[in-house]
Amino acid sequence: MPKLLIVDDSALMRRHLRQIFEETGQFEVRTARNGRDALDQLPTYAPDVITLDINMPEMDGLTCLNEIMTTSPRPVVMVSSLTRDSAAVTLEAMQLGAVDYVEKPGGTVSLNIADVRDEMVEKVRHAVRAKPRRAHGLVDRVRRGRSEIVNRAPRPATRVDGCVLIGVSTGGPRTLEEILPDLPADLPWPVVIAQHMPAAFTGPFAQRLDRICALKVVEVTGPAPLSPGHVYIGRGDADVVIERKLGRLIVNTVASDPALRWHPSVDRLVRSARDHMAADALIGVELTGMGDDGAAAMAALKAAGGRTIAEAESSAVVFGMPAELIRLGGATLTLPARSIPGQLVGWLS
């Protein structure tokens, strides 16, 4: 039975969370009152997974997470309220190596934690099998990539010949921060990304990526023309689609389809692109994430003559979505994250 350490400065929250996980019968559970207490317990308890609050006295969640990922990496799920300020901090936690995050409804201390019970249990259960990565070196590598390519001028173009479609979920923020900075400013096809995220996160996430990429990164908040040299991040809690208006391809955000489980939906993005573009003008990339969103749609894309990449198990934080694409025979190539930018550039050269 996996060992779970719950870290939260609120005694009430610790009690609620402990009850939720103990009732499942799937975890051995201990609690810690702050980051310092959590670090003190690591050597003796050796948890398989940790849920970590962000705002705590004595030692906050980011400081604790950095210490964990530097000295003894293990899966960590952040528990955060979904405000714009907390979104920026939670994204920093993803960069440091946290596997996932769960909304803390109602603020710092919530009596409504049961509202996200099923999501929390599912994410922690999947996190146990995730492969956390040390934080050391990533920021320097991203900054170095930025300095090498940021001055390259975007390729002038008025017509879009094709599009790269990326689907990603759990572990996605950090994986995208490894891939996108290595794409050049003159990439001839735009990139559209469906990253499973709440609406409070996608704006700050796009801004964060824009600071470290040569490509222009924007959140899709309404209809916008598809343009080379751009990366489009679908707005959270909605779906991102490709449409054609007045003879021109656009990317747009639309109300999430209740028939689909994850949003922004990778499946809906790929299907919408197929409605308006030839299969050989599309490249699908299925990255880390639990579940199977987008796998069937990308497999159909490959069968119709498109090209697809599945992230390899060796680099995927959670080998769910890419594994399903491979199982369906829908992966043209299976590559670790670090090799994906070079392959995209090679295909589009």
C-alpha positions in Angstrom: 0.0 0.0 0.0 1.6 3.4 -1.0 2.5 5.8 1.8 1.0 9.3 1.5 2.3 12.3 3.4 -0.3 15.2 3.7 1.4 18.6 4.3 -0.9 21.5 5.4 -0.7 24.1 8.1 -4.4 23.8 8.8 -5.3 21.1 11.3 -8.8 21.1 9.9 -7.6 20.6 6.4 -5.2 17.9 7.5 -8.1 16.1 9.1 -10.4 16.4 6.1 -7.7 15.2 3.7 -6.6 12.3 5.9 -10.2 11.1 6.1 -10.7 11.3 2.4 -7.6 9.1 1.6 -8.0 6.7 4.5 -11.6 6.0 3.4 -10.4 4.8 0.1 -8.4 2.0 1.7 -5.7 2.6 -0.9 -3.1 4.6 1.2 -1.2 4.6 4.4 -1.5 8.2 5.6 0.6 10.5 7.7 0.4 14.3 8.1 2.8 17.2 8.5 2.0 20.7 9.7 4.4 22.6 7.4 7.4 22.1 5.1 9.9 21.8 7.8 7.9 19.1 9.5 7.5 17.3 6.2 11.3 17.3 5.6 11.9 16.0 9.1 9.6 13.0 8.4 11.0 12.1 5.0 14.0 9.9 6.2 11.9 7.8 8.6 8.5 7.6 6.8 9.8 7.7 3.2 6.4 8.5 1.6 5.6 7.3 -1.9 3.7 10.5 -2.7 3.1 13.8 -1.0 0.3 16.4 -1.1 1.7 19.8 -0.4 0.1 23.1 0.5 1.8 26.3 -0.8 1.2 28.9 1.9 2.5 27.7 5.3 4.5 29.2 8.2 8.1 28.3 9.0 8.7 26.7 5.6 6.4 27.3 2.6 5.5 24.7 0.0 7.8 26.0 -2.7 10.8 25.9 -0.4 9.9 22.4 0.8 9.3 21.2 -2.8 12.7 22.5 -4.0 14.4 20.7 -1.2 12.5 17.5 -1.9 13.2 17.5 -5.6 16.9 18.4 -5.1 17.7 15.8 -2.5 15.1 13.1 -2.6 12.8 13.3 -5.7 9.4 11.8 -5.3 5.9 12.5 -6.6 4.3 15.7 -5.2 0.8 17.0 -5.9 0.3 20.6 -5.0 -3.0 21.6 -3.2 -3.7 25.2 -4.3 -6.5 27.7 -4.5 -7.2 28.7 -8.1 -6.6 32.4 -8.0 -4.4 34.2 -10.6 -1.7 34.8 -8.0 -1.7 31.2 -6.8 -1.7 30.0 -10.4 1.7 31.7 -11.0 3.1 30.0 -7.8 1.7 26.6 -8.7 3.2 26.9 -12.2 6.5 27.6 -10.5 5.9 24.4 -8.5 5.4 22.5 -11.7 8.7 23.8 -13.0 10.4 22.6 -9.8 9.1 19.1 -10.4 5.6 18.8 -8.9 3.7 16.2 -10.8 0.2 17.8 -10.6 -2.0 20.1 -8.6 -5.5 20.0 -7.1 -7.8 22.9 -6.5 -8.4 23.8 -2.9 -12.0 25.2 -3.1 -13.0 28.1 -1.0 -9.6 29.4 -0.2 -6.8 28.5 2.3 -9.0 26.5 4.7 -11.9 24.8 3.1 -14.8 22.8 4.4 -15.7 22.0 0.8 -12.7 19.9 0.1 -15.0 16.9 -0.5 -16.1 18.8 -3.7 -12.9 17.7 -5.4 -12.5 14.4 -3.6 -12.7 12.1 -6.6 -10.3 14.3 -8.6 -7.8 14.5 -5.8 -7.8 10.7 -5.1 -7.4 10.0 -8.8 -4.5 12.4 -9.3 -2.7 11.2 -6.2 -3.2 7.6 -7.2 -1.7 8.3 -10.7 1.1 10.4 -9.1 2.3 7.3 -7.2 3.3 5.8 -10.5 4.8 9.1 -11.9 8.4 9.7 -12.5 9.5 12.9 -10.8 12.6 14.7 -12.1 15.1 16.7 -10.3 14.8 20.5 -10.6 18.5 21.1 -11.1 19.5 22.3 -14.6 16.2 22.9 -16.2 16.0 26.6 -15.7 19.5 27.2 -16.9 18.9 25.0 -20.0 15.7 26.9 -20.8 17.4 30.3 -20.4 20.3 29.1 -22.5 18.0 28.0 -25.3 16.2 31.3 -25.1 19.5 33.3 -25.5 20.5 31.2 -28.5 17.3 31.6 -30.6 15.4 34.7 -29.3 16.9 37.0 -31.9 15.9 35.0 -34.9 13.2 36.9 -36.8 9.9 35.2 -37.3 9.3 33.9 -40.8 7.0 36.3 -42.8 4.0 34.6 -44.1 0.3 35.3 -44.8 -0.8 31.7 -45.5 -0.6 28.8 -43.1 0.5 25.6 -44.8 0.0 23.3 -41.8 -0.3 23.1 -38.0 1.3 21.3 -35.1 -1.3 20.0 -32.6 0.0 19.2 -29.1 -2.1 17.3 -26.4 -0.8 17.2 -22.9 -2.0 16.8 -19.3 -0.4 15.7 -16.1 3.3 16.8 -16.1 2.6 19.0 -19.0 3.8 22.4 -17.9 7.3 21.3 -17.2 7.5 19.1 -20.4 6.3 22.1 -22.5 9.0 24.2 -20.9 11.5 21.7 -22.1 10.2 21.4 -25.7 8.9 24.9 -26.8 12.1 26.9 -26.0 14.0 24.7 -28.5 11.6 25.6 -31.4 13.0 28.4 -33.6 11.2 31.7 -34.2 10.9 30.9 -37.9 9.0 27.6 -37.5 6.8 27.7 -40.6 3.7 26.1 -38.9 1.9 27.5 -35.9 1.5 25.3 -32.8 -1.8 24.8 -31.0 -1.8 23.2 -27.5 -4.6 21.6 -25.6 -3.1 21.4 -22.0 -5.6 20.2 -19.4 -5.8 23.2 -17.1 -8.2 25.4 -15.2 -8.9 28.9 -16.7 -7.0 30.6 -13.9 -3.8 28.9 -15.0 -3.6 29.1 -18.8 -3.1 32.9 -19.0 -0.2 33.0 -16.6 1.2 29.8 -18.2 1.1 31.4 -21.7 2.9 34.5 -20.3 5.5 32.3 -18.6 6.2 30.4 -21.8 6.3 33.6 -23.9 9.2 34.8 -21.7 11.3 31.8 -22.4 10.4 31.0 -26.1 11.5 32.5 -29.4 8.0 31.8 -30.7 5.2 34.2 -29.6 3.1 32.3 -27.1 -0.5 33.5 -26.4 -3.6 32.2 -24.6 -6.6 31.7 -26.9 -9.3 33.9 -25.5 -11.3 34.4 -28.7 -11.0 33.9 -32.5 -7.6 34.7 -33.8 -5.9 34.0 -37.2 -3.5 31.1 -37.2 0.0 32.6 -37.9 3.4 31.0 -38.3 5.8 31.9 -35.5 3.0 31.5 -32.9 2.1 29.1 -30.1 -1.5 29.1 -29.0 -2.5 27.8 -25.6 -6.1 26.8 -25.3 -8.0 28.6 -22.5 -8.7 26.4 -19.5 -12.2 25.1 -18.7 -13.1 25.5 -22.4 -12.1 23.8 -25.6 -9.7 25.1 -28.3 -10.7 24.4 -31.9 -9.5 25.3 -35.4 -12.1 26.9 -37.7 -12.3 28.6 -41.1 -13.8 32.0 -41.4 -13.9 34.1 -44.6 -11.5 31.6 -46.2 -8.9 32.0 -43.4 -7.9 29.5 -40.7 -8.4 30.7 -37.2 -8.0 29.3 -33.7 -10.8 29.8 -31.3 -12.0 29.0 -27.8 -15.5 27.5 -27.4 -17.6 26.2 -24.5 -16.3 22.9 -23.3 -18.2 19.8 -24.6 -19.9 18.1 -21.5 -19.6 14.8 -23.4 -15.9 15.0 -23.1 -14.0 14.4 -19.8 -10.9 16.5 -20.1 -10.6 20.2 -21.1 -9.3 21.8 -23.2 -10.0 18.6 -25.1 -7.2 17.2 -27.3 -9.7 15.0 -29.1 -11.8 18.0 -30.1 -8.8 20.0 -31.2 -7.6 17.3 -33.5 -11.0 16.6 -34.9 -11.7 20.3 -35.6 -8.3 20.6 -37.4 -9.2 17.5 -39.6 -12.5 19.3 -40.6 -10.6 22.1 -42.2 -7.1 20.9 -43.0 -5.6 17.9 -45.0 -4.1 15.2 -42.9 -0.7 15.6 -44.4 -0.8 19.3 -43.3 -1.1 18.3 -39.6 1.4 16.9 -37.0 0.0 15.5 -33.8 2.1 15.3 -30.7 0.8 13.4 -27.6 2.7 14.2 -24.5 2.6 13.1 -20.8 -0.8 12.7 -19.1 -3.1 10.3 -17.5 -6.1 8.9 -19.5 -6.4 8.7 -23.3 -7.6 12.1 -24.5 -6.6 12.6 -28.1 -5.2 9.2 -28.7 -8.0 7.9 -31.0 -8.2 11.2 -32.9 -4.4 11.2 -33.5 -4.4 7.6 -34.5 -7.1 8.4 -37.1 -4.9 11.4 -38.2 -2.0 9.0 -38.8 -4.2 6.5 -40.7 -5.3 9.3 -43.0 -1.7 10.3 -43.8 -0.8 12.7 -41.1 2.3 12.4 -38.9 2.3 11.9 -35.1 4.7 11.7 -32.2 4.1 9.9 -28.9 6.3 10.9 -26.0 8.4 8.0 -24.9 7.9 6.3 -21.5 11.5 7.2 -20.6 10.6 11.0 -20.3 6.8 11.0 -19.7 5.9 11.9 -16.2 2.7 9.9 -16.6 2.8 7.4 -19.5 -1.0 7.4 -20.1 -2.0 9.4 -23.2 1.1 8.6 -25.3 0.9 4.9 -24.3 -2.7 4.8 -25.6 -1.6 6.4 -28.9 1.1 3.8 -29.3 -1.3 1.0 -28.3 -3.7 2.1 -31.1 -0.8 2.0 -33.6 -1.2 5.7 -34.1 2.4 6.9 -33.4 4.6 7.6 -36.4 7.5 8.0 -34.0 8.0 7.5 -30.3 10.5 10.0 -28.9 11.7 11.3 -25.5 10.7 15.0 -24.9 14.2 16.3 -25.6 14.2 14.9 -29.1 10.8 16.2 -30.2 11.8 19.8 -31.1 14.5 18.6 -33.4 12.1 16.2 -35.1 9.5 18.9 -35.7 12.1 21.2 -37.1 13.4 18.4 -39.4 9.9 17.5 -40.7 9.2 21.2 -41.4 12.5 22.2 -43.0 
